[in-house]
Amino acid sequence: MIESWQEPYAEGKVLLIDKTLTWTSFDAVKKIRILTRISKIGHAGTLDPLATGLLIICTGKFTKKINEYMAREKEYTGSFTLGATTPTYDRETEPTDFKPFDHLSNVEIQAATKQFTGDILQIPPIHSAIKIDGKPAYVMARKGHDVKMEPRKVTISIF
């Protein structure tokens, strides 16, 4: 029996969650299931546990709209350390292998970004939440397994 306060969630809602660092996307779904006592809940795109940001969660009948949300254009913002790399391409490891970059102008840096815009084939990092054989790539990578990521066509625009 659904209580009156649960009805809107059973009918369908879209919840915009600022996913916490270290939570998996499923952790967020699980918390919403516990709070609402509704089992039909899903998310529109997995975020790595070390990623923060918008996680779209759908409840009830709105779970049928998840693919629509996943197909939409997305906007990402962030910051990076220029002149260094990390083995995991994320915040899990500290930047290393620093190179000088003070000889580069802003114009040169902006011009260099053009090669990463438009329709490109992008190889996702092995420390991503993309599933391989039903397991997130980051889980296998962190266990030291050899992870092969296939390139994906993406469109990158700069505004």
TORPADO-399851 format. One record per atom (N, C-alpha, C): residue number from 0; atom name; x negated, y, z. Coordinates in nm, 4 decimals, decimal comma. Layout:
# TORPADO-399851
NUM;CA;X;Y;Z
...
This chain:
# TORPADO-399851
0;N;-0,0838;-0,1180;0,0000
0;CA;0,0000;0,0000;0,0000
0;C;-0,0884;0,1246;0,0000
1;N;-0,0654;0,2111;-0,0970
1;CA;-0,1414;0,3352;-0,1071
1;C;-0,0723;0,4430;-0,0251
2;N;-0,1508;0,5085;0,0597
2;CA;-0,0966;0,6171;0,1405
2;C;-0,0861;0,7428;0,0543
3;N;-0,0048;0,8378;0,0958
3;CA;0,0222;0,9575;0,0159
3;C;-0,1048;1,0370;-0,0156
4;N;-0,1993;1,0453;0,0772
4;CA;-0,3216;1,1209;0,0517
4;C;-0,4122;1,0516;-0,0509
5;N;-0,3917;0,9195;-0,0715
5;CA;-0,4723;0,8450;-0,1674
5;C;-0,4165;0,8536;-0,3095
6;N;-0,2887;0,8883;-0,3231
6;CA;-0,2228;0,8872;-0,4542
6;C;-0,2969;0,9667;-0,5610
7;N;-0,3422;1,0889;-0,5327
7;CA;-0,4124;1,1630;-0,6383
7;C;-0,5378;1,0898;-0,6896
8;N;-0,6069;1,0213;-0,5999
8;CA;-0,7276;0,9480;-0,6399
8;C;-0,6921;0,8239;-0,7212
9;N;-0,5830;0,7577;-0,6862
9;CA;-0,5377;0,6406;-0,7609
9;C;-0,4877;0,6824;-0,8989
10;N;-0,4188;0,7961;-0,9054
10;CA;-0,3700;0,8468;-1,0346
10;C;-0,4870;0,8868;-1,1237
11;N;-0,5865;0,9447;-1,0656
11;CA;-0,7048;0,9809;-1,1425
11;C;-0,7541;1,1200;-1,1143
12;N;-0,8794;1,1277;-1,0779
12;CA;-0,9469;1,2553;-1,0555
12;C;-1,0877;1,2454;-1,1126
13;N;-1,1417;1,3620;-1,1468
13;CA;-1,2820;1,3733;-1,1844
13;C;-1,3506;1,4488;-1,0723
14;N;-1,4503;1,3867;-1,0133
14;CA;-1,5249;1,4471;-0,9031
14;C;-1,6654;1,4804;-0,9519
15;N;-1,7081;1,6020;-0,9269
15;CA;-1,8425;1,6445;-0,9644
15;C;-1,9277;1,6433;-0,8387
16;N;-2,0236;1,5530;-0,8354
16;CA;-2,1051;1,5291;-0,7169
16;C;-2,2483;1,5766;-0,7430
17;N;-2,3059;1,6488;-0,6484
17;CA;-2,4478;1,6831;-0,6541
17;C;-2,5218;1,5673;-0,5887
18;N;-2,5724;1,4746;-0,6715
18;CA;-2,6316;1,3517;-0,6201
18;C;-2,7556;1,3821;-0,5367
19;N;-2,7591;1,3217;-0,4217
19;CA;-2,8680;1,3385;-0,3260
19;C;-2,9928;1,2616;-0,3705
20;N;-3,1081;1,3195;-0,3444
20;CA;-3,2360;1,2528;-0,3698
20;C;-3,2398;1,1219;-0,2919
21;N;-3,2836;1,0176;-0,3536
21;CA;-3,3000;0,8793;-0,3051
21;C;-3,1717;0,7964;-0,3148
22;N;-3,0547;0,8584;-0,3307
22;CA;-2,9333;0,7793;-0,3517
22;C;-2,9317;0,7276;-0,4946
23;N;-2,8823;0,6072;-0,5133
23;CA;-2,8521;0,5605;-0,6484
23;C;-2,7156;0,6168;-0,6860
24;N;-2,6843;0,6123;-0,8139
24;CA;-2,5517;0,6564;-0,8574
24;C;-2,4451;0,5684;-0,7934
25;N;-2,4756;0,4396;-0,7786
25;CA;-2,3787;0,3503;-0,7169
25;C;-2,3606;0,3812;-0,5679
26;N;-2,4650;0,4302;-0,5016
26;CA;-2,4494;0,4727;-0,3615
26;C;-2,3412;0,5797;-0,3506
27;N;-2,3422;0,6744;-0,4444
27;CA;-2,2414;0,7813;-0,4443
27;C;-2,1019;0,7238;-0,4689
28;N;-2,0918;0,6315;-0,5648
28;CA;-1,9626;0,5675;-0,5936
28;C;-1,9139;0,4925;-0,4697
29;N;-2,0041;0,4192;-0,4057
29;CA;-1,9684;0,3413;-0,2859
29;C;-1,9158;0,4324;-0,1747
30;N;-1,9805;0,5471;-0,1558
30;CA;-1,9353;0,6414;-0,0523
30;C;-1,7942;0,6920;-0,0835
31;N;-1,7688;0,7237;-0,2107
31;CA;-1,6355;0,7725;-0,2501
31;C;-1,5321;0,6610;-0,2312
32;N;-1,5690;0,5370;-0,2642
32;CA;-1,4767;0,4239;-0,2426
32;C;-1,4410;0,4104;-0,0950
33;N;-1,5395;0,4249;-0,0097
33;CA;-1,5152;0,4135;0,1348
33;C;-1,4256;0,5277;0,1834
34;N;-1,4558;0,6491;0,1398
34;CA;-1,3782;0,7651;0,1853
34;C;-1,2335;0,7640;0,1367
35;N;-1,2142;0,7211;0,0106
35;CA;-1,0792;0,7255;-0,0469
35;C;-1,0033;0,5943;-0,0300
36;N;-1,0761;0,4877;-0,0004
36;CA;-1,0183;0,3533;0,0051
36;C;-0,9542;0,3144;-0,1283
37;N;-1,0128;0,3645;-0,2376
37;CA;-0,9704;0,3315;-0,3737
37;C;-1,0855;0,2532;-0,4369
38;N;-1,0566;0,1396;-0,4970
38;CA;-1,1639;0,0579;-0,5545
38;C;-1,1940;0,0925;-0,6997
39;N;-1,0970;0,1486;-0,7722
39;CA;-1,1180;0,1792;-0,9141
39;C;-1,1882;0,3142;-0,9266
40;N;-1,3211;0,3096;-0,9181
40;CA;-1,4049;0,4292;-0,9239
40;C;-1,5305;0,3953;-1,0026
41;N;-1,5731;0,4877;-1,0875
41;CA;-1,6951;0,4672;-1,1643
41;C;-1,7630;0,5997;-1,1924
42;N;-1,8860;0,5926;-1,2448
42;CA;-1,9606;0,7151;-1,2755
42;C;-1,9931;0,7215;-1,4232
43;N;-2,0122;0,8425;-1,4711
43;CA;-2,0388;0,8667;-1,6133
43;C;-2,1872;0,8938;-1,6339
44;N;-2,2666;0,7904;-1,6220
44;CA;-2,4097;0,8042;-1,6453
44;C;-2,4909;0,7880;-1,5194
45;N;-2,5854;0,6970;-1,5224
45;CA;-2,6675;0,6658;-1,4067
45;C;-2,7824;0,7641;-1,3936
46;N;-2,8044;0,8105;-1,2722
46;CA;-2,9217;0,8920;-1,2411
46;C;-3,0177;0,8083;-1,1569
47;N;-3,1453;0,8175;-1,1879
47;CA;-3,2492;0,7513;-1,1105
47;C;-3,2394;0,7981;-0,9652
48;N;-3,2730;0,7133;-0,8692
48;CA;-3,2683;0,7566;-0,7286
48;C;-3,3533;0,8805;-0,7002
49;N;-3,4590;0,9034;-0,7782
49;CA;-3,5431;1,0199;-0,7544
49;C;-3,4969;1,1417;-0,8335
50;N;-3,3822;1,1307;-0,8998
50;CA;-3,3235;1,2458;-0,9703
50;C;-3,2120;1,3040;-0,8856
51;N;-3,1997;1,4337;-0,8909
51;CA;-3,0873;1,5008;-0,8273
51;C;-3,0088;1,5707;-0,9369
52;N;-2,8864;1,6058;-0,9072
52;CA;-2,8077;1,6793;-1,0048
52;C;-2,6677;1,6265;-1,0170
53;N;-2,5997;1,6747;-1,1189
53;CA;-2,4591;1,6456;-1,1394
53;C;-2,4362;1,4989;-1,1737
54;N;-2,3496;1,4370;-1,0969
54;CA;-2,3034;1,3014;-1,1250
54;C;-2,1517;1,3102;-1,1357
55;N;-2,1003;1,2700;-1,2513
55;CA;-1,9559;1,2734;-1,2741
55;C;-1,8981;1,1408;-1,2288
56;N;-1,8048;1,1480;-1,1344
56;CA;-1,7389;1,0275;-1,0826
56;C;-1,5906;1,0377;-1,1152
57;N;-1,5367;0,9303;-1,1709
57;CA;-1,3946;0,9247;-1,2067
57;C;-1,3246;0,8226;-1,1182
58;N;-1,2009;0,8553;-1,0804
58;CA;-1,1225;0,7641;-0,9975
58;C;-0,9968;0,7224;-1,0719
59;N;-0,9417;0,6096;-1,0300
59;CA;-0,8128;0,5632;-1,0816
59;C;-0,8076;0,5559;-1,2330
60;N;-0,6977;0,6077;-1,2899
60;CA;-0,6766;0,6008;-1,4347
60;C;-0,7784;0,6818;-1,5138
61;N;-0,8458;0,7769;-1,4478
61;CA;-0,9449;0,8584;-1,5175
61;C;-1,0736;0,7806;-1,5464
62;N;-1,0891;0,6606;-1,4906
62;CA;-1,2078;0,5808;-1,5231
62;C;-1,2094;0,5469;-1,6721
63;N;-1,0933;0,5508;-1,7372
63;CA;-1,0872;0,5258;-1,8822
63;C;-1,1530;0,6386;-1,9608
64;N;-1,1758;0,7532;-1,8975
64;CA;-1,2366;0,8684;-1,9643
64;C;-1,3892;0,8719;-1,9499
65;N;-1,4460;0,7762;-1,8799
65;CA;-1,5899;0,7786;-1,8538
65;C;-1,6707;0,7842;-1,9831
66;N;-1,6346;0,7037;-2,0828
66;CA;-1,7108;0,7049;-2,2087
66;C;-1,7023;0,8403;-2,2784
67;N;-1,5889;0,9085;-2,2660
67;CA;-1,5755;1,0431;-2,3234
67;C;-1,6775;1,1374;-2,2603
68;N;-1,6876;1,1326;-2,1288
68;CA;-1,7827;1,2201;-2,0598
68;C;-1,9265;1,1846;-2,0953
69;N;-1,9548;1,0571;-2,1068
69;CA;-2,0916;1,0152;-2,1384
69;C;-2,1320;1,0584;-2,2793
70;N;-2,0354;1,0684;-2,3697
70;CA;-2,0648;1,1049;-2,5082
70;C;-2,0830;1,2559;-2,5275
71;N;-2,0473;1,3344;-2,4299
71;CA;-2,0562;1,4804;-2,4433
71;C;-2,2001;1,5303;-2,4354
72;N;-2,2190;1,6487;-2,4911
72;CA;-2,3488;1,7137;-2,4843
72;C;-2,3801;1,7479;-2,3391
73;N;-2,5060;1,7310;-2,3028
73;CA;-2,5475;1,7572;-2,1649
73;C;-2,6539;1,8665;-2,1630
74;N;-2,6604;1,9360;-2,0536
74;CA;-2,7626;2,0380;-2,0353
74;C;-2,8460;2,0013;-1,9134
75;N;-2,9765;2,0022;-1,9317
75;CA;-3,0673;1,9707;-1,8227
75;C;-3,1541;2,0923;-1,7947
76;N;-3,1809;2,1150;-1,6693
76;CA;-3,2739;2,2196;-1,6312
76;C;-3,3783;2,1567;-1,5393
77;N;-3,4877;2,2223;-1,5254
77;CA;-3,5899;2,1689;-1,4372
77;C;-3,7152;2,2523;-1,4439
78;N;-3,8149;2,2028;-1,3803
78;CA;-3,9454;2,2685;-1,3830
78;C;-4,0510;2,1610;-1,4025
79;N;-4,1669;2,2029;-1,4421
79;CA;-4,2738;2,1066;-1,4641
79;C;-4,4063;2,1717;-1,4292
80;N;-4,5062;2,0876;-1,4122
80;CA;-4,6411;2,1334;-1,3850
80;C;-4,7181;2,1274;-1,5157
81;N;-4,7603;2,2410;-1,5620
81;CA;-4,8330;2,2485;-1,6882
81;C;-4,9775;2,2056;-1,6657
82;N;-5,0293;2,1237;-1,7570
82;CA;-5,1688;2,0841;-1,7521
82;C;-5,1979;1,9617;-1,6682
83;N;-5,0943;1,8842;-1,6325
83;CA;-5,1161;1,7642;-1,5515
83;C;-5,0140;1,6578;-1,5912
84;N;-5,0391;1,5370;-1,5495
84;CA;-4,9462;1,4270;-1,5741
84;C;-4,9221;1,3515;-1,4445
85;N;-4,8198;1,2663;-1,4467
85;CA;-4,7991;1,1727;-1,3363
85;C;-4,7792;1,0348;-1,3983
86;N;-4,8228;0,9302;-1,3301
86;CA;-4,8058;0,7953;-1,3855
86;C;-4,6594;0,7563;-1,4068
87;N;-4,5690;0,8119;-1,3265
87;CA;-4,4281;0,7724;-1,3351
87;C;-4,3419;0,8743;-1,4099
88;N;-4,3991;0,9863;-1,4520
88;CA;-4,3270;1,0936;-1,5213
88;C;-4,2152;1,1528;-1,4360
89;N;-4,2278;1,1437;-1,3049
89;CA;-4,1262;1,2009;-1,2156
89;C;-4,1928;1,2401;-1,0842
90;N;-4,1112;1,2680;-0,9815
90;CA;-4,1639;1,3141;-0,8525
90;C;-4,2120;1,2013;-0,7622
91;N;-4,2052;1,0785;-0,8099
91;CA;-4,2481;0,9670;-0,7255
91;C;-4,3990;0,9716;-0,7002
92;N;-4,4730;1,0187;-0,7991
92;CA;-4,6188;1,0260;-0,7842
92;C;-4,6645;1,1703;-0,8033
93;N;-4,7766;1,2038;-0,7432
93;CA;-4,8304;1,3397;-0,7505
93;C;-4,8971;1,3640;-0,8856
94;N;-4,8915;1,4901;-0,9343
94;CA;-4,9623;1,5223;-1,0593
94;C;-5,1125;1,4969;-1,0458
95;N;-5,1714;1,4472;-1,1546
95;CA;-5,3151;1,4199;-1,1591
95;C;-5,3695;1,4637;-1,2948
96;N;-5,4951;1,4447;-1,3149
96;CA;-5,5604;1,4704;-1,4432
96;C;-5,5346;1,6135;-1,4913
97;N;-5,5574;1,7094;-1,4021
97;CA;-5,5324;1,8496;-1,4349
97;C;-5,6270;1,8987;-1,5436
98;N;-5,5718;1,9732;-1,6363
98;CA;-5,6486;2,0335;-1,7457
98;C;-5,6244;2,1848;-1,7409
99;N;-5,7236;2,2640;-1,7790
99;CA;-5,7021;2,4090;-1,7810
99;C;-5,6022;2,4466;-1,8914
100;N;-5,5199;2,5461;-1,8642
100;CA;-5,4231;2,5918;-1,9644
100;C;-5,4153;2,7447;-1,9697
101;N;-5,5017;2,8111;-1,8942
101;CA;-5,4954;2,9569;-1,8901
101;C;-5,5326;3,0228;-2,0226
102;N;-5,5904;2,9468;-2,1151
102;CA;-5,6243;2,9999;-2,2466
102;C;-5,5028;3,0026;-2,3412
103;N;-5,3912;2,9407;-2,2987
103;CA;-5,2709;2,9367;-2,3816
103;C;-5,1791;3,0544;-2,3496
104;N;-5,1240;3,1137;-2,4542
104;CA;-5,0289;3,2230;-2,4337
104;C;-4,8868;3,1662;-2,4265
105;N;-4,7941;3,2471;-2,3764
105;CA;-4,6535;3,2054;-2,3735
105;C;-4,6017;3,1749;-2,5131
106;N;-4,6460;3,2516;-2,6111
106;CA;-4,6033;3,2299;-2,7503
106;C;-4,6507;3,0926;-2,7987
107;N;-4,7740;3,0577;-2,7679
107;CA;-4,8275;2,9271;-2,8085
107;C;-4,7531;2,8125;-2,7395
108;N;-4,7233;2,8305;-2,6124
108;CA;-4,6510;2,7266;-2,5384
108;C;-4,5116;2,7092;-2,5953
109;N;-4,4409;2,8203;-2,6204
109;CA;-4,3070;2,8117;-2,6788
109;C;-4,3103;2,7512;-2,8181
110;N;-4,4125;2,7833;-2,8973
110;CA;-4,4248;2,7260;-3,0322
110;C;-4,4461;2,5750;-3,0243
111;N;-4,5218;2,5296;-2,9241
111;CA;-4,5478;2,3861;-2,9085
111;C;-4,4213;2,3088;-2,8749
112;N;-4,3236;2,3734;-2,8104
112;CA;-4,1996;2,3035;-2,7745
112;C;-4,1135;2,2711;-2,8964
113;N;-4,1367;2,3376;-3,0081
113;CA;-4,0533;2,3148;-3,1275
113;C;-4,0593;2,1708;-3,1758
114;N;-4,1717;2,1035;-3,1556
114;CA;-4,1827;1,9640;-3,1992
114;C;-4,0916;1,8712;-3,1196
115;N;-4,0416;1,9194;-3,0067
115;CA;-3,9545;1,8381;-2,9220
115;C;-3,8073;1,8752;-2,9377
116;N;-3,7748;1,9576;-3,0376
116;CA;-3,6361;2,0001;-3,0566
116;C;-3,5771;1,9374;-3,1824
117;N;-3,4443;1,9432;-3,1901
117;CA;-3,3732;1,8837;-3,3030
117;C;-3,3474;1,7364;-3,2767
118;N;-3,3236;1,6617;-3,3829
118;CA;-3,3037;1,5170;-3,3717
118;C;-3,4397;1,4499;-3,3646
119;N;-3,4647;1,3822;-3,2557
119;CA;-3,5930;1,3145;-3,2370
119;C;-3,5686;1,1742;-3,1816
120;N;-3,6679;1,0881;-3,1963
120;CA;-3,6665;0,9581;-3,1300
120;C;-3,7455;0,9746;-3,0010
121;N;-3,6806;0,9460;-2,8915
121;CA;-3,7412;0,9643;-2,7601
121;C;-3,7547;0,8284;-2,6926
122;N;-3,8730;0,7994;-2,6432
122;CA;-3,8928;0,6765;-2,5665
122;C;-3,8734;0,7131;-2,4196
123;N;-3,7682;0,6602;-2,3581
123;CA;-3,7453;0,6928;-2,2170
123;C;-3,8591;0,6397;-2,1305
124;N;-3,8875;0,7078;-2,0205
124;CA;-3,9922;0,6581;-1,9302
124;C;-3,9491;0,5273;-1,8638
125;N;-4,0464;0,4435;-1,8316
125;CA;-4,0133;0,3152;-1,7689
125;C;-3,9556;0,3342;-1,6293
126;N;-3,9728;0,4510;-1,5723
126;CA;-3,9148;0,4800;-1,4406
126;C;-3,7806;0,5506;-1,4562
127;N;-3,6992;0,5037;-1,5519
127;CA;-3,5661;0,5614;-1,5721
127;C;-3,4613;0,4622;-1,5240
128;N;-3,3376;0,5073;-1,5200
128;CA;-3,2265;0,4232;-1,4726
128;C;-3,1652;0,3392;-1,5842
129;N;-3,2205;0,3459;-1,7038
129;CA;-3,1687;0,2658;-1,8153
129;C;-3,1840;0,1181;-1,7812
130;N;-3,0771;0,0430;-1,8073
130;CA;-3,0794;-0,0988;-1,7710
130;C;-3,1397;-0,1848;-1,8817
131;N;-3,2218;-0,2795;-1,8381
131;CA;-3,2803;-0,3809;-1,9257
131;C;-3,2461;-0,5148;-1,8632
132;N;-3,1782;-0,5993;-1,9398
132;CA;-3,1317;-0,7282;-1,8874
132;C;-3,0537;-0,7114;-1,7574
133;N;-2,9726;-0,6044;-1,7514
133;CA;-2,8856;-0,5816;-1,6361
133;C;-2,9513;-0,5176;-1,5152
134;N;-3,0799;-0,4859;-1,5240
134;CA;-3,1501;-0,4240;-1,4110
134;C;-3,2053;-0,2881;-1,4527
135;N;-3,1989;-0,1882;-1,3635
135;CA;-3,2578;-0,0587;-1,3968
135;C;-3,4076;-0,0729;-1,4244
136;N;-3,4548;-0,0056;-1,5279
136;CA;-3,5962;-0,0141;-1,5653
136;C;-3,6871;0,0254;-1,4489
137;N;-3,6462;0,1272;-1,3708
137;CA;-3,7328;0,1729;-1,2624
137;C;-3,7566;0,0640;-1,1582
138;N;-3,6598;-0,0258;-1,1372
138;CA;-3,6765;-0,1337;-1,0399
138;C;-3,7876;-0,2277;-1,0872
139;N;-3,7826;-0,2652;-1,2146
139;CA;-3,8853;-0,3558;-1,2678
139;C;-4,0213;-0,2876;-1,2727
140;N;-4,0229;-0,1589;-1,3134
140;CA;-4,1495;-0,0863;-1,3225
140;C;-4,2159;-0,0734;-1,1863
141;N;-4,1355;-0,0452;-1,0835
141;CA;-4,1925;-0,0285;-0,9493
141;C;-4,2405;-0,1607;-0,8906
142;N;-4,1930;-0,2727;-0,9460
142;CA;-4,2421;-0,4037;-0,9029
142;C;-4,3642;-0,4465;-0,9842
143;N;-4,4068;-0,3604;-1,0789
143;CA;-4,5254;-0,3895;-1,1575
143;C;-4,5015;-0,4718;-1,2828
144;N;-4,3753;-0,4949;-1,3197
144;CA;-4,3452;-0,5701;-1,4414
144;C;-4,3721;-0,4859;-1,5655
145;N;-4,4049;-0,5516;-1,6735
145;CA;-4,4247;-0,4845;-1,8015
145;C;-4,2868;-0,4499;-1,8581
146;N;-4,2601;-0,3219;-1,8749
146;CA;-4,1283;-0,2761;-1,9202
146;C;-4,1429;-0,2130;-2,0583
147;N;-4,0655;-0,2627;-2,1531
147;CA;-4,0677;-0,2100;-2,2899
147;C;-3,9408;-0,1301;-2,3116
148;N;-3,9558;-0,0012;-2,3346
148;CA;-3,8416;0,0856;-2,3595
148;C;-3,8302;0,1111;-2,5099
149;N;-3,7096;0,0987;-2,5603
149;CA;-3,6842;0,1232;-2,7021
149;C;-3,6552;0,2717;-2,7244
150;N;-3,7046;0,3269;-2,8361
150;CA;-3,6754;0,4677;-2,8655
150;C;-3,5254;0,4893;-2,8855
151;N;-3,4794;0,6070;-2,8469
151;CA;-3,3393;0,6458;-2,8633
151;C;-3,3324;0,7781;-2,9367
152;N;-3,2347;0,7879;-3,0252
152;CA;-3,2151;0,9139;-3,0965
152;C;-3,1462;1,0125;-3,0024
153;N;-3,2073;1,1280;-2,9855
153;CA;-3,1482;1,2337;-2,9050
153;C;-3,1611;1,3649;-2,9818
154;N;-3,0757;1,4576;-2,9491
154;CA;-3,0825;1,5919;-3,0060
154;C;-3,1141;1,6880;-2,8935
155;N;-3,2205;1,7638;-2,9109
155;CA;-3,2624;1,8597;-2,8091
155;C;-3,2524;1,9997;-2,8672
156;N;-3,1799;2,0841;-2,7964
156;CA;-3,1646;2,2244;-2,8351
156;C;-3,2176;2,3112;-2,7234
157;N;-3,2761;2,4237;-2,7598
157;CA;-3,3226;2,5194;-2,6597
157;C;-3,2366;2,6439;-2,6749
158;N;-3,1835;2,6887;-2,5626
158;CA;-3,0963;2,8075;-2,5657
158;C;-3,1645;2,9253;-2,5002
